Structures are given as structure tokens and as C-alpha cells.
Amino acid sequence: MTVFIEAAWLALVPWWITAAVVARDVMIGLGALIYRLWFGPLHGRPTRFSKVNTAAQLLYITIVMLNAAFGVPPGEVLAAMALLTFLTTVLSGVHYLQIFTRRAWAQPPRTA
């Protein structure tokens, strides 16, 4: 997440993809915290969507840095990879939201 913020600050990465990455991470963190407070321990594991998203984000940042340093790959590749990364970020976030919601509905709230 920090790398995306820094890259956006340096105008290497569009702000819209950075906003998606940050929003997804904040949503996961807040969702886990709320689940923990209302229902108890959350035993979470990375999903397949999350692993694909992590790979896409790492690959995107790598090619952004290559482009900034050496001018390769071309802008079209960066644009396509940005869209792919955005898509995997949104899908992963929606999937985590679905998982947290399903688990929350399946459990009674913890009593104080």
C-alpha cells in the first residue's frame, strides 16, 4: 500500500488505482477489527483472489519502476496492467467483504 501511495505522489501511478488499493486494505483491516470486536477471534487466511491480487500489484509496481528507470515496457502495457491490477483489487476486496459478511451472519454476536 505504501509503495502505491509513494508512486502516486511521484506521478508514476494513477491516483485511482492507488485509491482502490488503499480502500481495499483499509476495508479488510476495519472488517477484521469489527469482526473481532463483535464476534471474537477471526481466523483468516489469504484467498486465491487475494494471492492473484498481490501478484498483480507486485508485477504492476515492478513494471512501473522499470518504465520510470528504463522506459520499458511501453505505456500501453502499463495501462493494461493498471486495469488488470484495478480489477483484481476490486474483486479481491468484494470477495473479502462477502467472506466477512457470510461469517458474521452465521454467528451470534458476542455478549459483553
C-alpha positions in Angstrom: 0.0 0.0 0.0 2.8 2.5 0.9 4.5 1.8 -2.4 1.4 2.8 -4.3 1.0 6.0 -2.3 4.6 7.0 -2.9 4.3 6.1 -6.6 1.1 8.1 -7.0 2.8 11.0 -5.2 5.6 10.9 -7.7 3.0 10.7 -10.6 4.2 7.2 -11.6 0.9 5.5 -10.8 -2.6 7.0 -11.3 -4.4 8.0 -8.1 -7.5 6.0 -9.0 -5.6 2.7 -8.7 -3.9 3.9 -5.5 -7.3 4.8 -4.0 -8.6 1.3 -4.8 -5.5 -0.4 -3.3 -5.7 1.7 -0.1 -9.5 1.3 0.2 -9.3 -2.4 -0.1 -6.6 -2.7 2.6 -8.5 -0.3 4.9 -11.7 -2.2 4.3 -10.0 -5.6 5.2 -8.4 -4.1 8.3 -11.6 -2.5 9.6 -13.7 -5.5 8.7 -11.3 -7.8 10.7 -11.4 -5.3 13.6 -15.2 -5.1 13.7 -15.5 -8.9 13.4 -13.0 -9.3 16.2 -14.9 -6.9 18.5 -18.4 -8.1 17.7 -17.9 -11.9 17.2 -14.5 -12.9 18.6 -11.3 -14.1 17.0 -11.1 -14.1 13.2 -9.1 -16.9 11.8 -8.5 -15.5 8.3 -6.3 -16.8 5.5 -5.4 -15.2 2.2 -7.9 -16.2 -0.5 -6.9 -17.1 -4.0 -8.3 -13.8 -5.2 -6.0 -12.1 -2.7 -3.0 -14.0 -3.9 -3.7 -13.2 -7.5 -4.2 -9.5 -6.5 -0.9 -9.5 -4.6 0.9 -10.9 -7.7 -0.8 -8.3 -9.9 0.1 -5.4 -7.6 3.8 -6.6 -7.4 4.0 -7.0 -11.1 2.4 -3.7 -11.8 4.7 -1.8 -9.4 7.7 -3.6 -10.9 6.9 -2.6 -14.5 6.1 0.9 -13.3 9.6 1.1 -11.9 11.1 -0.4 -15.0 9.3 2.1 -17.1 10.5 5.0 -14.9 14.1 3.8 -15.0 14.5 2.5 -18.5 11.4 3.5 -20.5 10.2 -0.1 -20.9 7.6 -1.6 -21.2 5.6 0.8 -23.3 2.7 2.9 -21.9 0.1 0.5 -23.4 1.4 -2.3 -21.3 1.4 -0.1 -18.2 -2.2 0.9 -18.9 -3.3 -2.7 -19.4 -1.6 -3.8 -16.3 -3.1 -0.9 -14.3 -6.6 -2.0 -15.4 -5.8 -5.7 -14.5 -4.5 -4.6 -11.1 -7.5 -2.4 -10.5 -9.8 -5.3 -11.4 -8.1 -7.8 -9.2 -8.0 -5.3 -6.3 -11.8 -4.7 -6.6 -12.6 -8.4 -7.0 -10.4 -9.3 -4.0 -12.0 -6.6 -1.9 -15.5 -7.6 -2.8 -14.6 -11.3 -2.1 -13.3 -10.4 1.4 -16.4 -8.4 2.1 -18.5 -11.3 1.1 -16.5 -13.7 3.3 -16.7 -11.3 6.4 -20.4 -10.8 5.9 -21.1 -14.5 5.5 -19.2 -15.3 8.6 -20.8 -12.5 10.6 -24.3 -13.6 9.6 -23.5 -17.2 10.6 -22.5 -16.3 14.2 -24.4 -14.7 17.0 -23.0 -11.5 18.4 -20.7 -11.9 21.4 -22.2 -10.8 24.7 -20.3 -8.4 26.9 
